[in-house]
Amino acid sequence: MTPIDFHCHGVGDADLSKPNEVDLQHIDSLLKVEDIAVVLVFSLSVGELENFEGLMQLYEVARERGELRNIVGIALEGPILSLVGGTPEKGCWSPEIGKWHRIAALGPKGLVYCVLSPDYELGDDPDHPESTLWIARTLLKQGVMPALGHFRKDNPEASAKLINEMCETLASEGLGPIITDHMFNDMPLNFKHTWRTREEREERATQIAEILAQNWSETTIDDVIGPVPAAIIRQAWKGNLKVCLNFDGDHVDINVCRKFVDLISADNLLLMTDRIPGKRLGGRKLVSHADNTLLYQDQGIVAGGSQSVVAQLGNMMRSGMASNNIYKIAFANPYDLLRTLSTSRSKREEVEVTA
């Protein structure tokens, strides 16, 4: 069994915002050398849906032939994101209802999830979905998981309410599973979760000690870490979603990661790297800083990471994380989730055929 990176923006020099230029066979060959599996995450620009559909058709055919075994799925980041973050701006837009049906129809071809913001403001155009819940429901009916992320920062309580409403409604309808985008990033927080610059790290020892000494529990998390992450944690405890977490130490401090694992339980977590080895995204060359291993857009916004799965596994071990928890997060949980998704997709297809 190989580890699974559940959110990877590429291997080699591929730019996963241009689906018609991506060589899946080449990516798979590089993954075999690393001996890892990944969910490849694309950014979908306006006008690229047809090209993405073509790539998904090629992926489906190759998988049926027993090829591309190290690419365990394809995913989308956006296009409806309340907070752009490191996603290319042209990858953030609001598809019409017909386009959402086309995106959802890619589930049986291997589209595993689509990152979306429950608090995205859709407006009242009749050609567009009435709500993000409608989008999530439409995706799940075709076996595509909504991955909740990129939240607004101006009203955490309202965003948390929408997270809860979406998760509870879908669970009541028997629709799932659901996951999140990378925890603690692109969401409002009540605490400092990372120290990325040399200047910030001069204060890290004192600040991290205070954070690690805090009581993170069911009764305190709303106030201590914030309503949005608290809502995600509670939905995970209920079994309504799984949470992706980056262990590179720069997206989230590794000691914060360990504290979070103890709180939420390793059973609810999936490893992700967010890495962009080619240092290109959306046609834009990314830059690195000497202070950390992250990659930045030219406006100074974090676009992704650069650490490999092996490096992150090393971080987890050096932090003192229990080996059985590491195994769950990087190996067992992602495989179990993909099996669950495949089973639920097959059951829905059987119901549709019977009907």
Secondary structure by P-SEA (a helix, b strand, c coil): cccccccccccccccccccccccaaaaaaaaaaaccccbbbbbbcccaaaaaaaaaaaaaaaaaacccccccbbbbccccccccccccccccccccaaaaaaaaacccccccbbbbbccccccccccccccaaaaaaaaaaacbbbbbcccccccaaaaaaaaaaaaaaaaaaccccccccccccccccccccccccaaaaaaaaaaaaaaaacccccccccccccaaaaaaaaaaaaccbbbbbbcccccccaaaaaaaaaacccccbbbbcccccccccccbbbbbbcccccccccccccccccccaaaaaaaaaaacccaaaaaaacccaaaaaaaaaaaaaaaaaaaaaac
